[in-house]
Amino acid sequence: MPVIALGTAADPFIESAMRAAILDAISQGYRQFDTAAMYGSEQVLGEAIAEALELGLLAYREQLFITSKLWCSDAHGDRVVLALKNSLSSKPGRHEYPTPKEELQPMDYKAVWAAMEDCQRLGLTKSIGVSNFSCKKLETIFSFATIPPSVNQVEMSPVWQQKKLIEFCKTHNVIVTAFSPLGAKVSNWGSNLVMDNEVLKEIAKEHGKTVAQVSLGWIIEQEATLAVKSYKKERLKENMEIFDWDLSKEDNEKISQIPQRRFMLKEDFVSPDGPFKSIEELWDGEL
Ligand SMILES: NC(=O)c1ccc[n+]([C@@H]2O[C@H](COP(=O)([O-])OP(=O)(O)OC[C@H]3O[C@@H](n4cnc5c(N)ncnc54)[C@H](OP(=O)(O)O)[C@@H]3O)[C@@H](O)[C@H]2O)c1
Protein backbone atom coordinates (compact mmCIF):
# COMPACT_ATOMS: atom_id res chain seq x y z
CA MET A 1 0.00 0.00 0.00
CA PRO A 2 1.59 3.32 -1.03
CA VAL A 3 2.17 5.51 2.02
CA ILE A 4 0.65 8.72 0.59
CA ALA A 5 -2.77 9.00 -0.99
CA LEU A 6 -4.25 11.98 -2.74
CA GLY A 7 -7.53 12.70 -0.94
CA THR A 8 -10.48 13.56 -3.17
CA ALA A 9 -12.99 14.96 -0.67
CA ALA A 10 -13.04 18.66 -1.32
CA ASP A 11 -14.93 21.74 -0.26
CA PRO A 12 -15.74 23.26 -2.65
CA PHE A 13 -15.64 20.24 -4.96
CA ILE A 14 -14.52 21.51 -8.36
CA GLU A 15 -14.54 18.66 -10.84
CA SER A 16 -12.12 20.21 -13.35
CA ALA A 17 -9.63 21.09 -10.60
CA MET A 18 -9.91 17.58 -9.13
CA ARG A 19 -9.33 15.97 -12.55
CA ALA A 20 -6.24 18.15 -13.09
CA ALA A 21 -4.96 17.40 -9.57
CA ILE A 22 -5.33 13.64 -10.10
CA LEU A 23 -3.39 13.83 -13.37
CA ASP A 24 -0.71 16.03 -11.80
CA ALA A 25 -0.50 13.67 -8.84
CA ILE A 26 -0.05 10.62 -11.09
CA SER A 27 2.69 12.47 -13.00
CA GLN A 28 4.42 13.27 -9.73
CA GLY A 29 4.36 9.67 -8.54
CA TYR A 30 1.25 9.46 -6.33
CA ARG A 31 0.07 5.87 -6.51
CA GLN A 32 -2.78 5.88 -4.01
CA PHE A 33 -6.09 7.74 -4.32
CA ASP A 34 -8.68 8.06 -1.60
CA THR A 35 -12.31 8.38 -2.63
CA ALA A 36 -15.77 7.45 -1.33
CA ALA A 37 -19.25 7.11 -2.77
CA MET A 38 -20.12 10.01 -0.44
CA TYR A 39 -17.51 12.42 -1.90
CA GLY A 40 -18.93 12.39 -5.44
CA SER A 41 -15.37 11.91 -6.72
CA GLU A 42 -15.44 8.27 -7.87
CA GLN A 43 -16.44 9.10 -11.43
CA VAL A 44 -13.87 11.84 -12.00
CA LEU A 45 -11.20 9.60 -10.45
CA GLY A 46 -12.08 6.72 -12.81
CA GLU A 47 -12.06 9.05 -15.82
CA ALA A 48 -8.78 10.71 -14.85
CA ILE A 49 -7.10 7.30 -14.43
CA ALA A 50 -8.33 6.26 -17.88
CA GLU A 51 -6.90 9.53 -19.25
CA ALA A 52 -3.58 8.96 -17.48
CA LEU A 53 -3.35 5.52 -19.08
CA GLU A 54 -4.12 6.99 -22.51
CA LEU A 55 -1.52 9.72 -22.02
CA GLY A 56 1.06 7.13 -20.97
CA LEU A 57 1.46 8.64 -17.47
CA LEU A 58 0.88 5.13 -16.17
CA ALA A 59 1.85 1.85 -17.78
CA TYR A 60 -1.00 -0.15 -16.28
CA ARG A 61 -3.91 0.35 -13.91
CA GLU A 62 -2.58 -2.15 -11.35
CA GLN A 63 0.12 0.37 -10.43
CA LEU A 64 -2.55 2.25 -8.49
CA PHE A 65 -4.05 1.54 -5.08
CA ILE A 66 -7.58 2.95 -4.82
CA THR A 67 -9.44 3.26 -1.53
CA SER A 68 -13.18 3.82 -1.62
CA LYS A 69 -15.73 3.75 1.19
CA LEU A 70 -19.15 2.45 1.88
CA TRP A 71 -21.57 5.16 3.06
CA CYS A 72 -23.78 4.54 6.13
CA SER A 73 -26.96 4.16 4.10
CA ASP A 74 -25.34 1.17 2.34
CA ALA A 75 -24.00 -0.39 5.57
CA HIS A 76 -26.59 -3.16 5.57
CA GLY A 77 -25.73 -6.80 4.92
CA ASP A 78 -27.76 -6.93 1.70
CA ARG A 79 -26.47 -3.65 0.23
CA VAL A 80 -22.68 -3.85 0.57
CA VAL A 81 -21.81 -5.87 -2.55
CA LEU A 82 -24.17 -3.79 -4.70
CA ALA A 83 -22.72 -0.55 -3.29
CA LEU A 84 -19.21 -1.65 -4.20
CA LYS A 85 -20.37 -2.65 -7.70
CA ASN A 86 -21.84 0.86 -8.02
CA SER A 87 -18.55 2.37 -6.82
CA LEU A 88 -16.62 0.33 -9.36
CA SER A 89 -18.89 1.46 -12.20
CA SER A 90 -18.96 5.04 -10.77
CA LYS A 91 -22.74 4.90 -10.62
CA PRO A 92 -23.96 7.58 -8.22
CA GLY A 93 -26.27 6.48 -5.40
CA ARG A 94 -28.20 8.40 -2.74
CA HIS A 95 -25.70 9.58 -0.16
CA GLU A 96 -27.23 12.16 2.07
CA TYR A 97 -25.16 14.13 4.57
CA PRO A 98 -25.96 14.80 7.28
CA THR A 99 -28.10 11.69 7.58
CA PRO A 100 -31.56 12.72 8.81
CA LYS A 101 -31.62 11.99 12.56
CA GLU A 102 -34.78 9.88 12.25
CA GLU A 103 -32.93 7.56 9.85
CA LEU A 104 -30.02 6.82 12.22
CA GLN A 105 -30.12 3.18 13.22
CA PRO A 106 -27.77 0.65 14.80
CA MET A 107 -25.47 -1.12 12.39
CA ASP A 108 -25.46 -4.91 12.24
CA TYR A 109 -21.66 -5.13 12.34
CA LYS A 110 -21.60 -8.90 11.81
CA ALA A 111 -23.82 -8.89 8.72
CA VAL A 112 -22.06 -5.88 7.21
CA TRP A 113 -18.61 -7.34 7.79
CA ALA A 114 -19.67 -10.70 6.32
CA ALA A 115 -20.76 -8.81 3.19
CA MET A 116 -17.46 -6.90 3.15
CA GLU A 117 -15.67 -10.27 3.23
CA ASP A 118 -17.89 -11.39 0.32
CA CYS A 119 -16.62 -8.37 -1.65
CA GLN A 120 -13.05 -9.60 -1.21
CA ARG A 121 -13.90 -13.26 -1.92
CA LEU A 122 -15.75 -12.21 -5.08
CA GLY A 123 -12.61 -10.40 -6.22
CA LEU A 124 -14.35 -7.01 -6.26
CA THR A 125 -11.65 -5.63 -3.97
CA LYS A 126 -8.18 -6.72 -2.90
CA SER A 127 -8.51 -5.68 0.75
CA ILE A 128 -11.20 -4.52 3.12
CA GLY A 129 -10.98 -2.06 5.98
CA VAL A 130 -12.86 0.36 8.19
CA SER A 131 -12.92 4.08 8.87
CA ASN A 132 -13.50 6.11 12.04
CA PHE A 133 -13.34 2.95 14.16
CA SER A 134 -12.37 3.09 17.84
CA CYS A 135 -10.41 0.26 19.52
CA LYS A 136 -13.72 -1.05 20.86
CA LYS A 137 -15.41 -1.14 17.45
CA LEU A 138 -12.35 -2.88 15.99
CA GLU A 139 -12.58 -5.48 18.80
CA THR A 140 -16.19 -6.10 17.77
CA ILE A 141 -15.11 -6.84 14.18
CA PHE A 142 -12.20 -9.05 15.34
CA SER A 143 -14.64 -11.14 17.40
CA PHE A 144 -16.26 -12.61 14.27
CA ALA A 145 -14.11 -11.66 11.27
CA THR A 146 -12.63 -14.41 9.13
CA ILE A 147 -10.82 -11.68 7.14
CA PRO A 148 -9.72 -8.99 9.62
CA PRO A 149 -9.73 -5.33 8.53
CA SER A 150 -6.47 -4.37 6.86
CA VAL A 151 -6.84 -0.61 7.39
CA ASN A 152 -8.53 1.85 9.76
CA GLN A 153 -8.77 5.35 8.27
CA VAL A 154 -9.12 7.96 11.02
CA GLU A 155 -8.55 11.61 11.79
CA MET A 156 -4.87 11.93 12.71
CA SER A 157 -2.42 14.81 12.88
CA PRO A 158 -0.06 16.33 15.46
CA VAL A 159 -3.15 17.87 17.13
CA TRP A 160 -5.00 14.53 17.31
CA GLN A 161 -2.27 11.94 17.65
CA GLN A 162 -4.38 8.83 18.29
CA LYS A 163 -1.65 7.25 20.45
CA LYS A 164 -3.86 4.52 21.92
CA LEU A 165 -5.41 3.59 18.58
CA ILE A 166 -2.01 3.54 16.82
CA GLU A 167 -0.63 1.08 19.38
CA PHE A 168 -3.76 -1.06 19.24
CA CYS A 169 -3.67 -1.19 15.43
CA LYS A 170 0.05 -2.07 15.41
CA THR A 171 -0.61 -4.98 17.77
CA HIS A 172 -3.39 -6.25 15.49
CA ASN A 173 -1.63 -5.64 12.16
CA VAL A 174 -4.12 -2.99 11.06
CA ILE A 175 -2.62 -0.17 8.99
CA VAL A 176 -3.71 3.30 10.11
CA THR A 177 -4.41 5.89 7.44
CA ALA A 178 -4.50 9.50 8.67
CA PHE A 179 -7.19 11.68 7.11
CA SER A 180 -7.27 15.48 7.34
CA PRO A 181 -3.54 15.36 8.25
CA LEU A 182 -3.32 19.14 7.75
CA GLY A 183 -6.58 19.84 9.57
CA ALA A 184 -8.54 20.46 6.34
CA LYS A 185 -8.20 24.17 7.16
CA VAL A 186 -10.53 25.76 4.61
CA SER A 187 -13.07 22.93 4.35
CA ASN A 188 -16.33 23.30 6.22
CA TRP A 189 -15.39 20.20 8.26
CA GLY A 190 -11.91 21.51 8.99
CA SER A 191 -9.94 23.55 11.48
CA ASN A 192 -6.85 25.80 11.56
CA LEU A 193 -5.44 23.90 14.55
CA VAL A 194 -2.70 22.18 12.53
CA MET A 195 -1.62 24.82 10.02
CA ASP A 196 -1.60 27.65 12.60
CA ASN A 197 0.10 25.67 15.37
CA GLU A 198 3.06 27.63 16.77
CA VAL A 199 5.08 24.53 17.76
CA LEU A 200 4.82 23.12 14.24
CA LYS A 201 5.71 26.52 12.76
CA GLU A 202 8.83 26.70 14.90
CA ILE A 203 9.95 23.16 13.98
CA ALA A 204 9.26 23.86 10.29
CA LYS A 205 11.42 27.00 10.44
CA GLU A 206 14.31 25.13 12.07
CA HIS A 207 14.32 22.47 9.34
CA GLY A 208 13.63 24.82 6.41
CA LYS A 209 10.39 22.89 5.80
CA THR A 210 6.72 23.86 5.82
CA VAL A 211 4.14 23.16 8.53
CA ALA A 212 2.46 20.78 6.09
CA GLN A 213 5.69 18.82 5.66
CA VAL A 214 6.27 18.65 9.41
CA SER A 215 2.76 17.36 10.02
CA LEU A 216 2.94 14.76 7.22
CA GLY A 217 6.50 13.80 8.16
CA TRP A 218 5.44 13.26 11.78
CA ILE A 219 2.60 10.96 10.60
CA ILE A 220 4.88 8.70 8.55
CA GLU A 221 7.31 8.53 11.48
CA GLN A 222 4.42 7.01 13.46
CA GLU A 223 4.37 4.28 10.74
CA ALA A 224 0.93 5.41 9.57
CA THR A 225 -0.13 6.07 5.98
CA LEU A 226 -1.99 9.24 5.03
CA ALA A 227 -4.47 10.86 2.65
CA VAL A 228 -3.90 14.54 1.92
CA LYS A 229 -5.82 16.66 -0.53
CA SER A 230 -4.59 19.53 -2.69
CA TYR A 231 -5.74 21.02 -5.98
CA LYS A 232 -2.37 22.72 -6.39
CA LYS A 233 0.53 21.23 -8.34
CA GLU A 234 3.23 22.82 -6.16
CA ARG A 235 1.55 21.61 -2.96
CA LEU A 236 1.21 18.09 -4.36
CA LYS A 237 4.98 18.14 -4.79
CA GLU A 238 5.61 19.71 -1.36
CA ASN A 239 3.45 17.06 0.33
CA MET A 240 5.54 14.25 -1.20
CA GLU A 241 8.86 15.73 -0.07
CA ILE A 242 8.84 14.20 3.38
CA PHE A 243 10.98 11.09 3.00
CA ASP A 244 14.54 12.49 2.90
CA TRP A 245 14.68 14.11 6.34
CA ASP A 246 13.70 13.22 9.90
CA LEU A 247 12.32 15.00 12.94
CA SER A 248 14.74 15.07 15.86
CA LYS A 249 14.10 13.58 19.29
CA GLU A 250 13.54 17.15 20.59
CA ASP A 251 11.02 17.88 17.81
CA ASN A 252 9.10 14.72 18.68
CA GLU A 253 9.16 15.68 22.35
CA LYS A 254 7.69 19.12 21.52
CA ILE A 255 5.04 17.59 19.25
CA SER A 256 4.01 15.14 21.95
CA GLN A 257 3.23 18.15 24.22
CA ILE A 258 0.77 19.74 21.76
CA PRO A 259 -2.69 19.93 23.37
CA GLN A 260 -4.90 17.27 21.80
CA ARG A 261 -8.23 17.88 20.17
CA ARG A 262 -10.35 15.80 17.80
CA PHE A 263 -11.96 18.39 15.54
CA MET A 264 -14.11 16.10 13.44
CA LEU A 265 -16.57 15.00 16.10
CA LYS A 266 -19.26 13.92 13.60
CA GLU A 267 -22.03 15.17 15.92
CA ASP A 268 -24.50 14.52 13.11
CA PHE A 269 -24.47 10.84 14.07
CA VAL A 270 -25.58 11.58 17.63
CA SER A 271 -29.28 11.63 18.47
CA PRO A 272 -31.35 10.89 21.60
CA ASP A 273 -33.31 8.30 19.60
CA GLY A 274 -30.40 6.92 17.57
CA PRO A 275 -27.76 4.26 18.32
CA PHE A 276 -25.31 6.86 19.72
CA LYS A 277 -26.86 9.15 22.33
CA SER A 278 -23.74 11.24 23.01
CA ILE A 279 -20.38 12.10 21.46
CA GLU A 280 -18.71 9.92 24.14
CA GLU A 281 -20.79 6.93 23.06
CA LEU A 282 -20.10 7.55 19.37
CA TRP A 283 -16.33 7.49 19.92
CA ASP A 284 -16.38 4.94 22.78
CA GLY A 285 -14.84 7.54 25.06
CA GLU A 286 -11.78 8.04 22.79
CA LEU A 287 -11.97 11.83 22.93
N1 LIG B 1 -12.85 8.74 6.34
C1 LIG B 1 -13.26 9.94 6.67
O1 LIG B 1 -14.19 10.12 7.51
C2 LIG B 1 -12.61 11.14 6.05
C3 LIG B 1 -12.90 12.44 6.52
C4 LIG B 1 -12.26 13.52 5.94
C5 LIG B 1 -11.34 13.32 4.92
N2 LIG B 1 -11.08 12.07 4.44
C6 LIG B 1 -10.11 11.83 3.34
O2 LIG B 1 -8.85 12.42 3.68
C7 LIG B 1 -8.46 13.33 2.64
C8 LIG B 1 -7.62 14.45 3.21
O3 LIG B 1 -8.30 15.15 4.25
P1 LIG B 1 -8.97 16.59 4.07
O4 LIG B 1 -9.15 16.87 2.62
O5 LIG B 1 -10.13 16.62 4.96
O6 LIG B 1 -7.90 17.58 4.69
P2 LIG B 1 -6.34 17.88 4.54
O7 LIG B 1 -5.75 17.03 3.49
O8 LIG B 1 -5.78 17.91 5.90
O9 LIG B 1 -6.38 19.39 4.07
C9 LIG B 1 -6.77 19.77 2.79
C10 LIG B 1 -6.64 21.29 2.70
O10 LIG B 1 -5.28 21.66 2.90
C11 LIG B 1 -4.80 22.45 1.81
N3 LIG B 1 -3.42 22.03 1.56
C12 LIG B 1 -2.97 20.87 1.01
N4 LIG B 1 -1.63 20.83 0.99
C13 LIG B 1 -1.20 22.01 1.55
C14 LIG B 1 0.08 22.56 1.80
N5 LIG B 1 1.18 21.90 1.48
N6 LIG B 1 0.14 23.78 2.39
C15 LIG B 1 -1.00 24.47 2.73
N7 LIG B 1 -2.24 23.98 2.52
C16 LIG B 1 -2.34 22.76 1.92
C17 LIG B 1 -5.74 22.17 0.67
O11 LIG B 1 -5.93 23.32 -0.13
P3 LIG B 1 -5.62 23.34 -1.73
O12 LIG B 1 -6.45 22.28 -2.37
O13 LIG B 1 -6.02 24.73 -2.09
O14 LIG B 1 -4.14 23.09 -1.84
C18 LIG B 1 -7.05 21.82 1.36
O15 LIG B 1 -7.79 22.99 1.61
C19 LIG B 1 -9.80 13.79 2.06
O16 LIG B 1 -9.65 14.42 0.81
C20 LIG B 1 -10.53 12.47 2.01
O17 LIG B 1 -10.07 11.71 0.90
C21 LIG B 1 -11.69 10.97 5.02
The ligand as an SDF file (V2000), in Angstrom:
LIG
                    3D

 48 52  0  0  0  0  0  0  0  0999 V2000
  -12.8470    8.7410    6.3440 N   0  0  0  0  0  0  0  0  0  0  0  0
  -13.2600    9.9440    6.6700 C   0  0  0  0  0  0  0  0  0  0  0  0
  -14.1930   10.1210    7.5070 O   0  0  0  0  0  0  0  0  0  0  0  0
  -12.6130   11.1380    6.0480 C   0  0  0  0  0  0  0  0  0  0  0  0
  -12.9020   12.4350    6.5230 C   0  0  0  0  0  0  0  0  0  0  0  0
  -12.2580   13.5200    5.9410 C   0  0  0  0  0  0  0  0  0  0  0  0
  -11.3430   13.3210    4.9180 C   0  0  0  0  0  0  0  0  0  0  0  0
  -11.0780   12.0690    4.4430 N   0  0  0  0  0  0  0  0  0  0  0  0
  -10.1070   11.8270    3.3360 C   0  0  0  0  0  0  0  0  0  0  0  0
   -8.8520   12.4160    3.6760 O   0  0  0  0  0  0  0  0  0  0  0  0
   -8.4630   13.3340    2.6430 C   0  0  0  0  0  0  0  0  0  0  0  0
   -7.6180   14.4530    3.2140 C   0  0  0  0  0  0  0  0  0  0  0  0
   -8.2980   15.1460    4.2490 O   0  0  0  0  0  0  0  0  0  0  0  0
   -8.9750   16.5880    4.0650 P   0  0  0  0  0  0  0  0  0  0  0  0
   -9.1540   16.8700    2.6210 O   0  0  0  0  0  0  0  0  0  0  0  0
  -10.1300   16.6160    4.9620 O   0  0  0  0  0  0  0  0  0  0  0  0
   -7.9050   17.5800    4.6950 O   0  0  0  0  0  0  0  0  0  0  0  0
   -6.3440   17.8820    4.5360 P   0  0  0  0  0  0  0  0  0  0  0  0
   -5.7480   17.0270    3.4890 O   0  0  0  0  0  0  0  0  0  0  0  0
   -5.7820   17.9070    5.9010 O   0  0  0  0  0  0  0  0  0  0  0  0
   -6.3760   19.3890    4.0720 O   0  0  0  0  0  0  0  0  0  0  0  0
   -6.7740   19.7720    2.7930 C   0  0  0  0  0  0  0  0  0  0  0  0
   -6.6400   21.2940    2.7010 C   0  0  0  0  0  0  0  0  0  0  0  0
   -5.2760   21.6640    2.9030 O   0  0  0  0  0  0  0  0  0  0  0  0
   -4.8030   22.4520    1.8150 C   0  0  0  0  0  0  0  0  0  0  0  0
   -3.4180   22.0320    1.5640 N   0  0  0  0  0  0  0  0  0  0  0  0
   -2.9690   20.8750    1.0120 C   0  0  0  0  0  0  0  0  0  0  0  0
   -1.6340   20.8290    0.9900 N   0  0  0  0  0  0  0  0  0  0  0  0
   -1.2030   22.0060    1.5470 C   0  0  0  0  0  0  0  0  0  0  0  0
    0.0810   22.5580    1.8020 C   0  0  0  0  0  0  0  0  0  0  0  0
    1.1820   21.9000    1.4820 N   0  0  0  0  0  0  0  0  0  0  0  0
    0.1360   23.7800    2.3880 N   0  0  0  0  0  0  0  0  0  0  0  0
   -0.9970   24.4670    2.7290 C   0  0  0  0  0  0  0  0  0  0  0  0
   -2.2420   23.9800    2.5160 N   0  0  0  0  0  0  0  0  0  0  0  0
   -2.3430   22.7600    1.9240 C   0  0  0  0  0  0  0  0  0  0  0  0
   -5.7360   22.1680    0.6720 C   0  0  0  0  0  0  0  0  0  0  0  0
   -5.9260   23.3200   -0.1290 O   0  0  0  0  0  0  0  0  0  0  0  0
   -5.6180   23.3420   -1.7260 P   0  0  0  0  0  0  0  0  0  0  0  0
   -6.4540   22.2830   -2.3730 O   0  0  0  0  0  0  0  0  0  0  0  0
   -6.0220   24.7290   -2.0950 O   0  0  0  0  0  0  0  0  0  0  0  0
   -4.1400   23.0920   -1.8410 O   0  0  0  0  0  0  0  0  0  0  0  0
   -7.0510   21.8220    1.3600 C   0  0  0  0  0  0  0  0  0  0  0  0
   -7.7920   22.9940    1.6110 O   0  0  0  0  0  0  0  0  0  0  0  0
   -9.8030   13.7880    2.0580 C   0  0  0  0  0  0  0  0  0  0  0  0
   -9.6460   14.4230    0.8120 O   0  0  0  0  0  0  0  0  0  0  0  0
  -10.5310   12.4690    2.0080 C   0  0  0  0  0  0  0  0  0  0  0  0
  -10.0740   11.7070    0.8970 O   0  0  0  0  0  0  0  0  0  0  0  0
  -11.6890   10.9740    5.0180 C   0  0  0  0  0  0  0  0  0  0  0  0
  1  2  1  0
  2  3  2  0
  2  4  1  0
  4  5  1  0
  4 48  2  0
  5  6  2  0
  6  7  1  0
  7  8  2  0
  8  9  1  0
  8 48  1  0
  9 10  1  0
  9 46  1  0
 10 11  1  0
 11 12  1  0
 11 44  1  0
 12 13  1  0
 13 14  1  0
 14 15  2  0
 14 16  1  0
 14 17  1  0
 17 18  1  0
 18 19  2  0
 18 20  1  0
 18 21  1  0
 21 22  1  0
 22 23  1  0
 23 24  1  0
 23 42  1  0
 24 25  1  0
 25 26  1  0
 25 36  1  0
 26 27  1  0
 26 35  1  0
 27 28  2  0
 28 29  1  0
 29 30  1  0
 29 35  2  0
 30 31  1  0
 30 32  2  0
 32 33  1  0
 33 34  2  0
 34 35  1  0
 36 37  1  0
 36 42  1  0
 37 38  1  0
 38 39  2  0
 38 40  1  0
 38 41  1  0
 42 43  1  0
 44 45  1  0
 44 46  1  0
 46 47  1  0
M  CHG  2   8   1  16  -1
M  END
$$$$
